Amino acid sequence: AAIATEVVEATAANESLGQLSSRIRRVMNTAIQSRSEMIARTEMGKAASMGQISAYNATEEVDRIQWLTASDTRVRSDDWDHTAAHGELITKNDMFINTGESMSAPRLGSAAGNNINCRCRTRPILRR
């Protein structure tokens, strides 16, 4: 849609092919930056989740693990419903089930819809 808008505007302004090309390049650069941020957020979050679960499982002090969302209007509530997972408790080495698939932690699912741009986290619940 953004490229089509640029084509219409360039045509209306009687711009050259080079000018239209510059317009399209600006749109594409913005899209590339947005996508690279999404990939970085997803992959860094995945690494953090893997590290947290590994640390929780390595200690006897952790009794259970709780799923927490960002608690805002951007939390996904579609087929991969993270609002339903908020507050879910599992024992170590178990799986969260309220996300549309079984997952050991946020961003560790097999479905892209569960992983991409996820801002959820886990919290250890310690033994008493």
Beta strands, then each sheet from edge to edge (+ up, - down):
strand 1: 62-68
strand 2: 89-91
strand 3: 121-126
sheet 1: 2+ 1- 3+
end
